[in-house]
């Protein structure tokens, strides 16, 4: 499965791998059922209607600046095609609690200035990625506290959360997952109580049957979410993802909304998931209106960050310039 750990964790986390929640945060980690905040349901307005916000930091932007300083102007121009687009901000156990709060506040403040919506990805579920390229995650108790701190910090901000890429698609594939659906369900309720719209990851059109995924989404609390996300870090075409998502939506009763990751799907599936040769940038991020359940096309995966040490790439989340330039060269036009 695609790796997603962002390289910029090194900049802010300074090597932190254990989440340390402060006593104040523990006291505020009220279960959603008792918190009494508003619920974010599919029937409300599109939380991404204003468009996704440009993050305050991205590896692509840093690489672009470095290339310009080095006089590689052609490379800098190409990397600017990536860095100019809004991408999601990934959250995991690589941040301690104080750094996590700083990241959330910085990104939501930037979103306010842009009059856009910050897009965050929650990626710390126990047994994440089944120990593959992006293995890791928190234990169950730590995960609940972690989501509570995120929800508390995001309350009242223009933000949405993409909840746990691959978690439901990989359900039951390895040991250590515990009550994975229950953890996601409780997390979504906590986010909803804070008024944070959540999209639960639903794999992609080439992975789990729509009816099976719909059942998993119900178990994972889709009723308290805005909806679901598809193709996160994937390569399936937008057309195939819309067909898949509409089938999932129909199996859920026809009200759930969804978002599609188009960051690397400009050339469709090429037969590999880990730094695949031949992939290209897809449609630029934007809100969508009209028939069907699609809220937005997003760049959830950050183009140019490696899936793992495969096809010549560095470790998961590290900057991979060759892949970035290939994505630009093969971008959807």
Secondary structure, DSSP 4 states (H G I P E B T S, - for coil): ------TTHHHHHTT--S----HHHHHH---HHHH------TTS--TTTT-BPPPS--HHHHHHHHHHHTT-HHHHHHHHHHHTS---EEE-TTS-HHHHHHHHHHHHHHHHHHTSBEEEEE---TTBGGGSTT-B---HHHHHHHHHHHHHHHTTSSEEEEE-TTTTTTTTSSTT--SHHHHHHHHHHHHHHTT-EEEEE---TTTS-HHHHHHHHHHTTGGGSSEEEE-TT----HHHHHHHHHHHHHHTTS--EEEEE-TTBTT---S-SSS-TT-B--SPPEE--SSSSEEEEE--S-TTB-SSS-TT--STTSB-HHHHHHHHHT---
